[in-house]
Amino acid sequence: MQHVQLRTLKEGDIFKRKVDTENVFIREHYNRKDDFGPASFCCSDWYDQGRCIQLKPSTMVFIDFDF
């Protein structure tokens, strides 16, 4: 497993937020900073596509893991 910043991933890459979690997320589109909030990436849940979270580009995530 590697620990990297979210901004280094490409759109469609999968990642985990913690080492020992079962939740897997997909990095989606980028939201620029505007009057409604700071810059963020939309990340959807691998198992529930309707669930989406907003994370800062500097968020540290884990990649290269086994399912």
C-alpha positions in Angstrom: 0.0 0.0 0.0 1.2 3.5 -0.8 0.2 6.7 1.0 -0.2 9.6 -1.5 -2.1 12.9 -1.8 -5.5 12.7 -3.5 -4.4 15.3 -6.2 -1.9 12.8 -7.6 -4.6 10.3 -8.6 -6.2 10.4 -12.0 -10.0 10.5 -12.5 -11.4 7.0 -12.1 -8.6 5.7 -9.8 -9.6 3.9 -6.6 -8.4 4.5 -3.1 -9.0 4.0 0.6 -9.0 6.7 3.3 -7.7 4.4 6.0 -5.5 1.2 6.0 -7.9 -1.1 7.8 -11.2 0.0 6.3 -13.4 -1.8 3.8 -14.7 1.4 2.1 -13.2 2.0 -1.3 -13.7 5.2 -3.2 -13.4 6.4 -6.8 -11.8 9.8 -7.6 -14.3 11.7 -9.7 -14.3 15.3 -11.0 -12.6 18.4 -9.6 -14.6 21.3 -8.1 -12.9 24.7 -8.3 -13.0 27.1 -5.4 -16.0 29.4 -5.6 -18.5 31.4 -3.5 -20.1 28.1 -2.3 -17.0 26.4 -0.9 -13.3 25.5 -1.2 -11.7 23.5 -4.0 -12.4 19.7 -3.7 -12.6 16.4 -5.4 -15.9 14.5 -5.7 -15.3 10.9 -4.6 -18.0 8.3 -5.0 -18.3 5.1 -3.0 -17.2 1.9 -4.9 -20.2 -0.1 -3.5 -22.9 2.7 -3.5 -22.6 4.9 -6.5 -25.2 7.3 -5.1 -23.0 8.2 -2.2 -20.5 11.0 -2.9 -18.1 12.8 -0.6 -16.1 16.0 -1.1 -12.4 15.8 -0.1 -9.6 18.4 -0.2 -6.9 17.8 -2.9 -4.3 17.6 -0.1 -6.0 14.6 1.6 -3.7 11.7 2.1 -5.2 8.4 0.8 -4.0 4.8 0.3 -3.6 3.1 -3.1 -2.2 -0.2 -4.4 -4.2 -2.5 -2.1 -5.9 -5.9 -2.5 -9.7 -6.3 -2.4 
